[in-house]
């Protein structure tokens, strides 16, 4: 999705998610900050500031948390408290895995991504508890 032009005339790309009640849009603005834009008032609130790449965003089914995947970062933002729970951070010097996609499990207790190891060519589903903790690794061809 192509976003609007930045203030300096450069184009930036963004993804966005609409709240369950339709009142708020969550997206990355032209300065790389994750914001909540209230549609009725036009006000923006910065939720997180440290993205170097455009994030992939998914709202939990209950609307209380936002899953975020950006480059080698995976986290869950609690929209009420503003706390970002880091689930994974890739060490580019030693980690050969690349994450693809992002989704919540139906019960909103876990976040799932597809991980591809570019060296071994293995593909696994990584399932992370949204509250933090060790991931469950399931080979793509295995039954969960």
Secondary structure, 3 states (H helix, E strand, C coil): CEEEECCCCCEEECCEEECCCCCEEEEECCCCCEEEEECCCCCEEEEECCCCCCCEEEECCCCCEEEEEECCEEEEEECCCCCEEEEEECCCCCCCEEEEEEEECCCCCEEEEEEEECCCCCEEEEEEECCCCCCEEEECCCCC
